[in-house]
Amino acid sequence: MFEQSLANHNATETERTQRAMARDEEGFLAAAKRGDSTAFEMLCKQSASTVLHIARRMMRSKEDAEDVVQESFQMAFIHLKSFKGGSRFRPGCPALPSTLR
C-alpha cells in the first residue's frame, strides 16, 4: 500500500517537474527570440548533454563532437526567430548534429 502511494507521489512529482520545465523552456524561448542571450544560453544548457551524446555517437573524437555541438547551437541561434511557437526547443535539439554532417 505504502509502495503504491509512494510510486503515485513520485509519478505526480515527475509530471509537475516536467510541466515546470516546459514552462521555463517556453519563457526562455520567448526571451531568446526577443534577443536575450542569457535565455538562449539556458536553453542550450538544458539540452547540451543530449546533443553531445548524439554528436559523440556520430563523430570519432570527443573534440569533434564538442565542435558539432557548438556549431549546432550556433545554427539554432541563427534560425531562432523562425522557430515556430507552440513547439518546444529541447525535443528538436537531438536532430541538430545531423544537420551539420
PyMOL CGO cylinders between C-alpha atoms (Angstrom):
from pymol import cmd
from pymol.cgo import CYLINDER

trace = [
    CYLINDER, 0.00, 0.00, 0.00, 2.73, 2.43, 1.02, 0.3, 1, 1, 1, 1, 1, 1,
    CYLINDER, 2.73, 2.43, 1.02, 4.81, 1.49, -2.03, 0.3, 1, 1, 1, 1, 1, 1,
    CYLINDER, 4.81, 1.49, -2.03, 1.87, 2.21, -4.33, 0.3, 1, 1, 1, 1, 1, 1,
    CYLINDER, 1.87, 2.21, -4.33, 1.31, 5.57, -2.66, 0.3, 1, 1, 1, 1, 1, 1,
    CYLINDER, 1.31, 5.57, -2.66, 5.00, 6.42, -2.99, 0.3, 1, 1, 1, 1, 1, 1,
    CYLINDER, 5.00, 6.42, -2.99, 5.01, 5.41, -6.67, 0.3, 1, 1, 1, 1, 1, 1,
    CYLINDER, 5.01, 5.41, -6.67, 1.98, 7.62, -7.33, 0.3, 1, 1, 1, 1, 1, 1,
    CYLINDER, 1.98, 7.62, -7.33, 3.61, 10.51, -5.48, 0.3, 1, 1, 1, 1, 1, 1,
    CYLINDER, 3.61, 10.51, -5.48, 6.84, 10.11, -7.47, 0.3, 1, 1, 1, 1, 1, 1,
    CYLINDER, 6.84, 10.11, -7.47, 4.92, 9.97, -10.77, 0.3, 1, 1, 1, 1, 1, 1,
    CYLINDER, 4.92, 9.97, -10.77, 2.97, 13.08, -9.82, 0.3, 1, 1, 1, 1, 1, 1,
    CYLINDER, 2.97, 13.08, -9.82, 6.16, 14.87, -8.77, 0.3, 1, 1, 1, 1, 1, 1,
    CYLINDER, 6.16, 14.87, -8.77, 7.81, 13.92, -12.06, 0.3, 1, 1, 1, 1, 1, 1,
    CYLINDER, 7.81, 13.92, -12.06, 4.84, 15.27, -14.00, 0.3, 1, 1, 1, 1, 1, 1,
    CYLINDER, 4.84, 15.27, -14.00, 4.95, 18.53, -12.03, 0.3, 1, 1, 1, 1, 1, 1,
    CYLINDER, 4.95, 18.53, -12.03, 8.67, 18.85, -12.70, 0.3, 1, 1, 1, 1, 1, 1,
    CYLINDER, 8.67, 18.85, -12.70, 8.18, 18.22, -16.41, 0.3, 1, 1, 1, 1, 1, 1,
    CYLINDER, 8.18, 18.22, -16.41, 5.40, 20.83, -16.61, 0.3, 1, 1, 1, 1, 1, 1,
    CYLINDER, 5.40, 20.83, -16.61, 7.56, 23.37, -14.76, 0.3, 1, 1, 1, 1, 1, 1,
    CYLINDER, 7.56, 23.37, -14.76, 10.49, 22.67, -17.07, 0.3, 1, 1, 1, 1, 1, 1,
    CYLINDER, 10.49, 22.67, -17.07, 8.24, 23.13, -20.11, 0.3, 1, 1, 1, 1, 1, 1,
    CYLINDER, 8.24, 23.13, -20.11, 7.02, 26.48, -18.73, 0.3, 1, 1, 1, 1, 1, 1,
    CYLINDER, 7.02, 26.48, -18.73, 10.61, 27.55, -18.09, 0.3, 1, 1, 1, 1, 1, 1,
    CYLINDER, 10.61, 27.55, -18.09, 11.57, 26.47, -21.58, 0.3, 1, 1, 1, 1, 1, 1,
    CYLINDER, 11.57, 26.47, -21.58, 8.69, 28.45, -23.09, 0.3, 1, 1, 1, 1, 1, 1,
    CYLINDER, 8.69, 28.45, -23.09, 9.76, 31.54, -21.15, 0.3, 1, 1, 1, 1, 1, 1,
    CYLINDER, 9.76, 31.54, -21.15, 13.41, 31.13, -22.09, 0.3, 1, 1, 1, 1, 1, 1,
    CYLINDER, 13.41, 31.13, -22.09, 12.45, 30.54, -25.71, 0.3, 1, 1, 1, 1, 1, 1,
    CYLINDER, 12.45, 30.54, -25.71, 10.27, 33.66, -25.85, 0.3, 1, 1, 1, 1, 1, 1,
    CYLINDER, 10.27, 33.66, -25.85, 13.03, 35.74, -24.24, 0.3, 1, 1, 1, 1, 1, 1,
    CYLINDER, 13.03, 35.74, -24.24, 15.70, 34.29, -26.54, 0.3, 1, 1, 1, 1, 1, 1,
    CYLINDER, 15.70, 34.29, -26.54, 13.58, 35.13, -29.59, 0.3, 1, 1, 1, 1, 1, 1,
    CYLINDER, 13.58, 35.13, -29.59, 13.50, 38.72, -28.31, 0.3, 1, 1, 1, 1, 1, 1,
    CYLINDER, 13.50, 38.72, -28.31, 17.30, 38.73, -28.23, 0.3, 1, 1, 1, 1, 1, 1,
    CYLINDER, 17.30, 38.73, -28.23, 18.03, 37.69, -24.64, 0.3, 1, 1, 1, 1, 1, 1,
    CYLINDER, 18.03, 37.69, -24.64, 21.34, 35.81, -24.92, 0.3, 1, 1, 1, 1, 1, 1,
    CYLINDER, 21.34, 35.81, -24.92, 21.16, 34.60, -21.32, 0.3, 1, 1, 1, 1, 1, 1,
    CYLINDER, 21.16, 34.60, -21.32, 17.83, 32.91, -22.03, 0.3, 1, 1, 1, 1, 1, 1,
    CYLINDER, 17.83, 32.91, -22.03, 19.30, 31.22, -25.10, 0.3, 1, 1, 1, 1, 1, 1,
    CYLINDER, 19.30, 31.22, -25.10, 22.25, 30.07, -23.01, 0.3, 1, 1, 1, 1, 1, 1,
    CYLINDER, 22.25, 30.07, -23.01, 19.82, 28.48, -20.53, 0.3, 1, 1, 1, 1, 1, 1,
    CYLINDER, 19.82, 28.48, -20.53, 18.07, 26.64, -23.37, 0.3, 1, 1, 1, 1, 1, 1,
    CYLINDER, 18.07, 26.64, -23.37, 21.43, 25.34, -24.59, 0.3, 1, 1, 1, 1, 1, 1,
    CYLINDER, 21.43, 25.34, -24.59, 22.47, 24.22, -21.11, 0.3, 1, 1, 1, 1, 1, 1,
    CYLINDER, 22.47, 24.22, -21.11, 19.21, 22.32, -20.67, 0.3, 1, 1, 1, 1, 1, 1,
    CYLINDER, 19.21, 22.32, -20.67, 19.79, 20.29, -23.83, 0.3, 1, 1, 1, 1, 1, 1,
    CYLINDER, 19.79, 20.29, -23.83, 23.58, 20.21, -24.14, 0.3, 1, 1, 1, 1, 1, 1,
    CYLINDER, 23.58, 20.21, -24.14, 24.11, 16.75, -22.67, 0.3, 1, 1, 1, 1, 1, 1,
    CYLINDER, 24.11, 16.75, -22.67, 21.58, 15.18, -25.04, 0.3, 1, 1, 1, 1, 1, 1,
    CYLINDER, 21.58, 15.18, -25.04, 23.06, 16.92, -28.08, 0.3, 1, 1, 1, 1, 1, 1,
    CYLINDER, 23.06, 16.92, -28.08, 26.60, 15.98, -27.01, 0.3, 1, 1, 1, 1, 1, 1,
    CYLINDER, 26.60, 15.98, -27.01, 25.59, 12.36, -26.53, 0.3, 1, 1, 1, 1, 1, 1,
    CYLINDER, 25.59, 12.36, -26.53, 24.22, 12.19, -30.07, 0.3, 1, 1, 1, 1, 1, 1,
    CYLINDER, 24.22, 12.19, -30.07, 27.21, 14.04, -31.52, 0.3, 1, 1, 1, 1, 1, 1,
    CYLINDER, 27.21, 14.04, -31.52, 29.59, 11.63, -29.75, 0.3, 1, 1, 1, 1, 1, 1,
    CYLINDER, 29.59, 11.63, -29.75, 27.84, 8.72, -31.45, 0.3, 1, 1, 1, 1, 1, 1,
    CYLINDER, 27.84, 8.72, -31.45, 28.29, 10.42, -34.84, 0.3, 1, 1, 1, 1, 1, 1,
    CYLINDER, 28.29, 10.42, -34.84, 31.88, 11.65, -34.53, 0.3, 1, 1, 1, 1, 1, 1,
    CYLINDER, 31.88, 11.65, -34.53, 35.18, 9.89, -33.99, 0.3, 1, 1, 1, 1, 1, 1,
    CYLINDER, 35.18, 9.89, -33.99, 36.56, 12.13, -31.28, 0.3, 1, 1, 1, 1, 1, 1,
    CYLINDER, 36.56, 12.13, -31.28, 35.24, 13.99, -28.27, 0.3, 1, 1, 1, 1, 1, 1,
    CYLINDER, 35.24, 13.99, -28.27, 36.69, 17.23, -29.64, 0.3, 1, 1, 1, 1, 1, 1,
    CYLINDER, 36.69, 17.23, -29.64, 34.88, 16.81, -32.97, 0.3, 1, 1, 1, 1, 1, 1,
    CYLINDER, 34.88, 16.81, -32.97, 31.64, 16.09, -31.11, 0.3, 1, 1, 1, 1, 1, 1,
    CYLINDER, 31.64, 16.09, -31.11, 32.06, 19.22, -29.00, 0.3, 1, 1, 1, 1, 1, 1,
    CYLINDER, 32.06, 19.22, -29.00, 32.64, 21.25, -32.17, 0.3, 1, 1, 1, 1, 1, 1,
    CYLINDER, 32.64, 21.25, -32.17, 29.46, 19.81, -33.67, 0.3, 1, 1, 1, 1, 1, 1,
    CYLINDER, 29.46, 19.81, -33.67, 27.52, 20.76, -30.53, 0.3, 1, 1, 1, 1, 1, 1,
    CYLINDER, 27.52, 20.76, -30.53, 28.83, 24.31, -30.68, 0.3, 1, 1, 1, 1, 1, 1,
    CYLINDER, 28.83, 24.31, -30.68, 28.02, 24.60, -34.39, 0.3, 1, 1, 1, 1, 1, 1,
    CYLINDER, 28.02, 24.60, -34.39, 24.57, 23.10, -33.76, 0.3, 1, 1, 1, 1, 1, 1,
    CYLINDER, 24.57, 23.10, -33.76, 23.72, 25.72, -31.18, 0.3, 1, 1, 1, 1, 1, 1,
    CYLINDER, 23.72, 25.72, -31.18, 25.10, 28.47, -33.42, 0.3, 1, 1, 1, 1, 1, 1,
    CYLINDER, 25.10, 28.47, -33.42, 22.75, 27.30, -36.18, 0.3, 1, 1, 1, 1, 1, 1,
    CYLINDER, 22.75, 27.30, -36.18, 19.87, 27.15, -33.69, 0.3, 1, 1, 1, 1, 1, 1,
    CYLINDER, 19.87, 27.15, -33.69, 20.64, 30.74, -32.66, 0.3, 1, 1, 1, 1, 1, 1,
    CYLINDER, 20.64, 30.74, -32.66, 20.79, 31.94, -36.27, 0.3, 1, 1, 1, 1, 1, 1,
    CYLINDER, 20.79, 31.94, -36.27, 17.42, 30.37, -37.02, 0.3, 1, 1, 1, 1, 1, 1,
    CYLINDER, 17.42, 30.37, -37.02, 15.83, 31.13, -33.66, 0.3, 1, 1, 1, 1, 1, 1,
    CYLINDER, 15.83, 31.13, -33.66, 13.45, 33.79, -34.99, 0.3, 1, 1, 1, 1, 1, 1,
    CYLINDER, 13.45, 33.79, -34.99, 11.93, 31.26, -37.39, 0.3, 1, 1, 1, 1, 1, 1,
    CYLINDER, 11.93, 31.26, -37.39, 11.34, 28.74, -34.60, 0.3, 1, 1, 1, 1, 1, 1,
    CYLINDER, 11.34, 28.74, -34.60, 7.60, 28.11, -34.50, 0.3, 1, 1, 1, 1, 1, 1,
    CYLINDER, 7.60, 28.11, -34.50, 5.68, 28.95, -31.38, 0.3, 1, 1, 1, 1, 1, 1,
    CYLINDER, 5.68, 28.95, -31.38, 3.83, 26.14, -29.71, 0.3, 1, 1, 1, 1, 1, 1,
    CYLINDER, 3.83, 26.14, -29.71, 6.68, 23.71, -30.22, 0.3, 1, 1, 1, 1, 1, 1,
    CYLINDER, 6.68, 23.71, -30.22, 9.43, 23.04, -27.74, 0.3, 1, 1, 1, 1, 1, 1,
    CYLINDER, 9.43, 23.04, -27.74, 13.13, 23.72, -28.18, 0.3, 1, 1, 1, 1, 1, 1,
    CYLINDER, 13.13, 23.72, -28.18, 14.60, 20.70, -26.43, 0.3, 1, 1, 1, 1, 1, 1,
    CYLINDER, 14.60, 20.70, -26.43, 12.93, 17.88, -28.40, 0.3, 1, 1, 1, 1, 1, 1,
    CYLINDER, 12.93, 17.88, -28.40, 14.33, 19.31, -31.63, 0.3, 1, 1, 1, 1, 1, 1,
    CYLINDER, 14.33, 19.31, -31.63, 17.88, 19.58, -30.34, 0.3, 1, 1, 1, 1, 1, 1,
    CYLINDER, 17.88, 19.58, -30.34, 18.89, 15.97, -30.90, 0.3, 1, 1, 1, 1, 1, 1,
    CYLINDER, 18.89, 15.97, -30.90, 18.37, 16.49, -34.63, 0.3, 1, 1, 1, 1, 1, 1,
    CYLINDER, 18.37, 16.49, -34.63, 20.79, 19.44, -34.74, 0.3, 1, 1, 1, 1, 1, 1,
    CYLINDER, 20.79, 19.44, -34.74, 24.05, 17.49, -35.12, 0.3, 1, 1, 1, 1, 1, 1,
    CYLINDER, 24.05, 17.49, -35.12, 22.72, 15.52, -38.08, 0.3, 1, 1, 1, 1, 1, 1,
    CYLINDER, 22.72, 15.52, -38.08, 22.11, 18.76, -39.98, 0.3, 1, 1, 1, 1, 1, 1,
    CYLINDER, 22.11, 18.76, -39.98, 25.83, 19.52, -39.86, 0.3, 1, 1, 1, 1, 1, 1,
    CYLINDER, 25.83, 19.52, -39.86, 27.09, 16.15, -41.04, 0.3, 1, 1, 1, 1, 1, 1,
]
cmd.load_cgo(trace, "trace")
